[in-house]
Amino acid sequence: MRTSEPVPAPSAASRLAPDLSNWDPEDPQTWDSKIAWRTLWVSTYSLTLAFATWYLVSAIAPRLTDIGYDLSKAQLYWLAAIPGLAGGLLRIVWMFLPPLLGTKRLVGWSSVLLILPMVGWAVVVHDPSTPYWLLLSLAAATGIGGGVFSGYMPSTSYFFPKRMAGTALGIQAGIGNFGVSLIQLLGPWIVGFGLLGTAALTPQSTQDGQIYLHNVGLILIPWAVLAAILAFALLRSVPITANFKQQLDIFDNKHTWILTTIYLMTFGAFSGLAAQTPLIINNVYGSASEFAGMDDLPRGLTYAFIGPLIGSAARVAFGPLCDRYGGARWTFLAGVGMAISTGAAVVFLTPENPDEFKGFLACLFLIFLFAGIGNAGTFKQMPMILPPRQAGGVIGWTSSVAAFGPFLVGMSLSVVAPAAFFTGVAVFCVFCAALTWYFYARPGAPNPS
């Protein structure tokens, strides 16, 4: 009698339906890692451009008075704040779209919409007589770049098992956040010359010569077109669906509100300070301050990209660590670190000499570092605490609220001194660290994550 040979175990994704109708990341036989990672990389590419679009104004606004615009400090703060308000409101819209549109259409059409504010800002910088209301409208249009985040992140969370959620979401959000640094790094450099095919456009005159400020918007357009093509050609959608009413059940869960508060601390600070750092530096240490007329004063745009770069890198790097050790302890560490570094920054916000700028810059970079760690930690916690569809909804909602960071920071700085604002932020960070410790990080916490 012949002994039958053992039947090999079915390979991963061998039972996955061609239309992905039985997609389940927690079951290796109905999950395809190639589809998951392809989705991550294409949507992350689009998200990076989205963040660059969201922060177009932060790269343009500090130069508007140089090219002839007559705007006050408060008007500039508001101009840089409006994208945060618009981004937060639009995130509330985008958070409901993943179960309604699916990943393919969501990423594809979002990439197309990003082109609108790019073109708008490339046009208005040619006319310093442009009314302020139109500038505010175009600033609001850049909020599309902030809004898509609350659709992309939940959508991506559908494609990965919980054990990989920290890594996947850390990569997507972290690399996406690099878009902030990208536009703030490119901005001061790209305005110095005419781009291929656009050199015929009239440059703007300043006291120091001519600049091509319209390049800040134009440089992104072809890459956004490519993002849309890649999305429609390569992405697929998985069968996680829910109507608008069904998605509202996340608001009955107390963890939605706790995690929203904590994420407002981490990403709210990241997004808000990323948008307002150039103006804070200019107004506290730059030419508009009591040090006017002194040599070698710092210019905000020179340093604007560094903080977001640090925070974005931390978010990527700590994703795998959150998968290994849990997100709560890293979120708690972030809250403590942000409280200390924000409180320390207060000392340098009423300077007696420009040399104190180095101390302020060090504190600012620490805030971004801990904010990046906290962003990674909170996004690991959400899929661990909640079921997949609700976790996606909470990711979208928390990111919606935190996207108001640029608006809240800009509005606050338009009415109170920077030192008073940073003091308030430090107190809020202490509160959020306490919430994290009690509910998630302490020994015996009711919901360790």
N, C-alpha and C positions, 0 to 999 in steps of 0.2 A: 504494500500500500504506500503510495507516494505521499510524502508530507507536503501539504500546500505551502507555498512561499507566503511570507507575511505580506499583507496588503499595505503599501506605503500610506502614511498619514496624508490627508488632503493638504495641499499647500495653501498658504495664506491667500485669501480672496478667491479660493476655488469655488466657493458657493455664492459669491457675490453676483447678483442679478445684473445683466447688461445695462439695465436702466437705473441701477443703484437703488431700486425700490426696497431692498432689505438691508440697506447700509447700516452698520452698527460698529463703531470704532472699538467697542469693548470686546468684540468677537473677532479674532484674527481671520476667521474664514469668511467674514462678510465686511472686511475692511481692506482697502487697497492703499498701501503707504505711498505709492507713486502718485495716485490722484491727490492724496492729502498734501504731500509736499509740493506738488505742482500748484495746487490751489494757494498754498502759503506763499510761494515765491512770486506768483503773478499778482496776487492781491497786495502783497507787501510792497512790490514795486509801485503799484498805483497809489498805495497809502503814503509812500515817501513823497511822491509828487503832490499828494493832497496836503500834507503838512507844509510843504514848501509854499503852496498856494495860500494856505491859511495865514502864513507869516509874511506874505508879500508886503503888507503895509508896514510891518516893523522894519523892513529893509529899505523902504521908500520914504516913510514919513520923516525921519531925521534929516533928509536932504531937501524936503519941499521948500523950506524957507531959503535954502541956498539958491534955488532956481527961480525965486521971485514970488512965492506964495507968502501972503501976509497972515500967518497963523500964530496964535498965542500958545503958551505952554499948555494951558488947559485944553485947547482945541487939539493939540497934537496928542496929548494923553488920551483924549476921547477917541481920536481917530484910530489909535493903536488898540483901543479897548473894544471898539465895535465888532471886530472879527470874533472876539471871544463871546460876546452876546449872541451874535448870529450863529456861531458855531454851536453854542449850547442849545439854542432853540432848534437848529436843524438836526442836531443829534437826537432830539426827542422824536423827530420824524423818521430819521434813518434807523433808529433802534427797532422799529416795527417792520422794516422792509425785508430782512432776511427770510422769514417764513412766508412772506407774501410774494416776493420776486424770485427768490433763489439766488445763489451766488453768482452765476454767470451774468444775468441781466443786471444785478445790483452793481457789480464791479465795472461792467462794460459801460453802462449809461452814466455812472458816477464819474468815470474818467472823462467822458465827453463833456459833462457839465463843468469840470474844472477849467476848461478853456475860456469860459465866459469872463471871469475876473482877470485872467491873464491878459486878454485883449483889452479890456476896459482900462486897466492901469497903464498899459503901454500907450494908450491914446491920451489920457488926461494929463500926463506929465508934460505934454507939449504946450499946455495952456494954463498959466498961472491965474487966469481970471475965472477958472472953473469954480462954480459956486460950491460952498462948503457942504451943502446938502447932497450934492452929487458925489463928492468925495466920501461922505458917510455911506452913501448907497453902495458904492463900489467896495468900500471896506466891508460892508455887510455881505456882499457877494463872495468875498474870499472865505466867508464862513462855511461855504460848501465844502472846502477842504477840511475843515474841522468836523463837519457833520458826518462825513462818510465813515469816520472811525467807529461810531457806534453801530454801524451796519457791518463793516468788514470784520471786526473782532468777534462778535457773536457768530457770524457766518463761518469763520475759520474754526471756532471752537467745536462746530458740528463735525469736523473732519478728523479730529484727533482723540485718542483715548485719554482718560483722566491722568494716567501716569505720565503723559507727555504734554499735558496742558501748559505747565509752567514754561517749558522750553519753547513750544510752538508760539504761544501768545507773547512770550518775552521777545522772541525773534521778530515777530510781526510788529508789535508795538514799538520795540526798541529801534529797529531799523527804520520803521515809519517815522519815528520821532527825529531821526537824523535829517529829515526834510527841513526841520527848523534850522539846524546848523548849516545845511546845504545852501539855503537861500540867503542866510545872513553872512555866510562866508563868500559866496559868489557875488552877492550884491555890490559890495564896495569895489570888487575887482572888475566885474563885467561892465560897469558903467564907464570904464576908462577908454573904450574903443568901440567902433562900429562892428556889429556882428556881420558875418558873411551873409550877403543878401539884404541887409538892413542898413548898411552904412550910409545910404542915401537919405535916411530919415534925419531930420534936423536935430542936432544935439542941443542940450540946454546949457545956457550960459550961467556961470557962477563967478565969484570974485577971483577964484583960482584958475579959471579957464573954462573949458567946456566938458560936459559929461553926457553920456548916453543913458539917462535914467530909465528910458523905456525898455532897455535890454533886460531889466530885472523880470519883467513879465514875459517878454518875447522868448527868452532862453528856454522856458518850460514847455512851450506849446507843442513842438514836435514830439517830445517825450510823452506828453499826455495822449496824443494821437496814437502812439505806439502802445500805450497801456490799454486803450480801448480795443485795439486790434487783437492784442494778446488775450484779453479777457473773453471776447466773443469767440476766438478761435480755439482756446485751450481749456477753458473752465467748464465745469459741470455743476449741477445742483443736486443736493441730497434731499430725501423725502422727510424733512422736518417742516411741517406746516402748521399754521395756526392763524385764525382770524384776529382782528384787532381786539375784540372783546376778550377772547381767551388769553391773550397776552397780558391783560391787566391784572392777572392773578398774582404777579410778582409783588404788587403793592400791599398784599395781605401778609407778606412775610417780613418779620422784623429785621432780618439780616439784610434785606434790600436797603433799609434806611441806615443801618449801622455801617455797612460797607460803603454806602454813598458818602457818608460823612468822612470816613477814613480816606477814601479815594480823592475827595475834594482837597484834603491836606496834601496828598502826594502829587497827583497830576494837576490839581488846581494851582499849586505853587509852581510846578514845572512850566505849565503853559503861560501862566500870568507873568512870571518873572522873565520868561523867554521873550515875551512880547514887549515888556516895558524896560528891560535892562538898558538898552541904548539911551532911552530918555532919562532914566534915573541917573546914569553916569554923567550924561551931559549936564543935567540940572543941578547935581550935587557937586561934581568935580570939574565940569567942563566950562566952556566959555560963557555960559549963562550964569555962573555962580559968582560968589564973592572973589574968586581967584581970577576973574576976567582980566586979561592983559598979561598974565604970567605965561612964561614959555613952557612948552612940553606938557600941556594939560591933556588928559586922556579924552579920546573921542569914543562915544559909546559903541558905534558900529565896529570899531576895531576889536572889541572883546565880546560882542554879542553872541557869536556862534559857539564860544568855548563852553559855557555853562550847559546849554542844551546838548552839546556833543558828549559831555561827561555824563549827564543824566541818561541819555539814550544808550551809551555804552554800558552803563551800570544795569540798565533794564535787560539788555541782551545777556550780559554775563551772569546775572543772578537768576535767570530763568531756570537753568539746570539745577542750581543750588536749591531753589524753591521746590523743584520736583523731588530732590533728594531729602531735604530736611523739613519740608513744609513751608508754606508761605507766611504763616502768622508770626513766627519769630523774627523773620526779616522785616515784616511790616512794623512790628514793635520797635525793632532797632532803628528803622527809618524815622519813626515818630520822635524817638528820643534824640537822634542825631539832628533832625531838622529843628527841634526846639532849641537845642544848644547853639547850633550855628546861626539860626535866625536871631536869637537873642544877642549873640556876640556881634552880629552885623550892626546892631543899633549903635554900638560904640563909635562906629566909623561913619555914621550918617549925619553927624554934625561936626564936620572936620574943621580943624584949625589951620591945617596946611595940606597941600596936595599929596604929601608923602603917605598920608593915611589911606590913600586909595588902594595900596597893596593889601592892607588888612581887610578892607571891604571886599576886594576881589576874592581873597582866599575864603572868606565866609560865604560869599555867593556861590563859589564853586562847590563848597561842602554841601550847601543846601541842594544844589542840583544833583550831587552824588547820592545823597540820602533819599531825595525824591525819586530818583531812578530805581533804587533798591526797593522802595515802598511800592512803586508802580508794579514791579515784578511780583512782589509778595501778594498784593491784593488780587491780582488777576490769576494767581495760582489758587487762592482761597475760594474764589467764587465757584468754579466747577467742582470743588471738593465738598462744598456745603450744600449746593443745590442740584437738582436734576438737570439734564442737558438743556432742554428748551428754556426752563426758567433761568438757568445759569447764563444762557445767551442773552435773555432779556435783561437780567441784572447787569451784565457787562455793558450792554447798550445804555441802560438808564444811568448807571454810575458815571460812565464816561460822558454822558450828556450833561449832567450837573457839573462835573469837574471842568468841562469845556468852557464854563463861564469864568474860568480863572483869569484870562486876559481882561475881560470886562470888569470883574470885581476889583482886580488890582489897579487897573487904569482909573476906574471911578473913584476908588479910595485915594489914590495918589493925586487926583485932581482937587480933593477937598481937605486932605490932611498931609502933614509933613511925612517924608519917607521914614523917619525914625519912629513916629507914632504908628505907622502902618506895620513896620516890621515887629514892633512890640506886640501888637495884636495878633500877628501871625504866630509868634512864638507861644503865646498863651493857647491858641487854637491847637497847635501841635501837641502840647502837653495833654490837652483834653483827648485828642484822637489816640495818642499813645496809651492813655489809660483805658479807653474803650477796647483797643486791640488786646491789651493785657488781660482784661477781665473776661471778655467773651471768647477769645481765641488762643492766646499765647501762654497763659499761666498754667501751672500744673493742675490738672483737674478741671480745666476750662470746659464749659458745656458744649462747645463746638470747636474742638481743636482742628486746625486746618493748615 
